[in-house]
Amino acid sequence: MISSAMCARDLEPVQPRPSALYVHDDLTDLVAARHGPGTPAARHLERLFALLRREPGRIAVLALEPQYAAVLATPPPAPYAQAVAVGRAGARVAARLHERAGWFPVVRTVDLTREEDGGGGYEVVHRSAGTLAADLRDLAGVTSLAIVDDTVFSGVTVRAVLEALPDDARPRAHVVCLRGVAETLDALARERPVRAGFAAPGRLLDEVSLINATGLVLRGSIRRRGRADLAFFERPQWMRAWFGEAADDVIGHCRALNAELAGETL
């Protein structure tokens, strides 16, 4: 039975301890650009990653360049006529791939995110005015199309884009991402072609989780309906599930980095 006190506040999604945790390092370049070597931020960053690497059999740190190299190893026959980038993260991926290989001459970004619904689950939210389908209506008749994201975890945001496409555009859509969970990517690949730089094996959450290092530190990694965004370090129960006995130390370095990167959000 849920108590009246429990009903009075939002329920948080459950975060089990995964057998394998992959942490994508998108934080090192950010700290280097903002602060440089020998600074307090650089020292906290070094200590944070030293903690993450203390469980090499369970926690793996992913570097960015090998993911781009793996995506670029299987180029499309020709540049895509249109690309839909999922959020700012997807737009960054599309821009860098186009800079290196010319895949995406025309890119539009949709402000789409996964948001906690307050009941222990999530919903996909389109943060722009109007509907996602209205934003994508003019893609009818497009000759080729890519949906570009940085991380595909559950796949709900990519599927939301696919479902919102005009009927004749959907069969031409490909999915392009840097990393994802293998079972999600496999399910998408049964419907549409998928190009991914890294696929983490295992069942979602119980066996595998995949997070960005910036998400540990910067607010915006957890979005909540009607409430302020959070960074992962502000969810101690999730941090304990991911990092066990090292969680308090990890939280301390994340909090310090958040202060050093004041004003930065995802």
Number of C-alpha atoms within 10 A of each C-alpha: 4 6 7 8 7 10 11 8 10 15 14 17 14 12 15 17 19 21 16 23 24 20 21 19 17 15 18 16 11 14 20 14 10 11 15 14 11 8 13 14 22 19 13 20 20 13 14 19 17 12 17 21 14 13 13 11 10 16 22 17 17 19 13 14 10 13 18 20 13 16 19 17 11 11 12 11 7 10 18 20 16 20 26 25 27 25 20 16 15 21 21 17 20 30 18 14 17 16 12 10 12 14 23 23 14 15 20 17 19 20 15 20 19 18 19 22 18 18 12 11 13 18 15 16 17 17 13 11 9 9 13 20 16 12 16 17 15 12 21 13 13 16 13 18 23 25 24 28 26 23 25 23 23 15 16 16 21 24 15 16 19 20 13 18 22 18 14 13 20 20 15 15 24 22 23 25 25 24 26 25 25 20 18 20 24 15 12 17 14 9 11 16 16 19 22 24 22 19 21 21 15 17 16 18 19 13 15 22 25 24 19 19 22 26 22 27 27 27 21 18 23 20 18 19 15 10 10 10 18 19 21 24 25 18 14 13 17 19 21 19 15 22 23 13 11 14 19 15 14 23 22 14 23 26 19 16 24 21 14 18 17 10 9 14 16 15
